[in-house]
Each structure stands twice: as structure tokens, then as C-alpha cells.
């Protein structure tokens, strides 16, 4: 690994961590595109690497801060986490069965749809 690669990885990690702590995002929205564009990784490799980062450390401190402030619904988090494990297994199997171009296009459309929904169709939360 070159110094340039290490610097890029540190920048990606810092940005993903900061956005994860701020907005609850990081892996798919920050790490995957950054790994593809800045380190020329395949979409499959970028997704796998992003998931590898998420295994334990990425959100532990941020989640702890939210918990301390009473802003973490532990029951919801446990149910989602258990479902996430199952969904992640089947999603990865599906992803690995797609070709690179199709996977990039599906990923791009998903990001675009979510961005449009957030920009134009979000309403203020009553809480």
C-alpha cells in the first residue's frame, strides 16, 4: 500500500465516520463511491470493503453518544440489526450474481431516488 493510498483511505474513513456520526450514513453513500472513484475499486470490491469496515467499530462511539442522550431506541435497533444480518446475507448473494455495470446502475439509481425524495418530498418531523 502506497502513502497516497493510505492518505486517500484515511480521508475516506474520516469523511464516512463524520457523516455517519452526523446523519447515520457512511458506508453506501460515502465509502463505496469514494473507493470506486478515488482508488478505482470495482463496485463489488468497494461494497465488500465498506461492509468489512462496518463489522464492529464504525458506529460504536456515535451510537453510544446517541444512547447517552436518550436518542437511541435500543429495541428498534436490535430488531433491525437481526433483520439486517439476514438481509445482508441474501443481498450480498444477489449483488455478487450481477455484473459490474448493472450493479453500478442500480446503485446509482437508488442513490438518485433517495436524494430526490429527501430534497423534494421530506416533511418536518413532529418530534
Secondary structure, DSSP 8 states (H G I E B T S, - for coil): --HHHHHHHHHHHHHHHHHHHHHS--IIIIIIHHHHHHH---HHHHHHHHHHHHTTTTTHHHHHHHHHTT---HHHHHHHHHHHHHHHHHHHHHHHTS-HHHHHHHHHHHHHHHHHHHHHS------
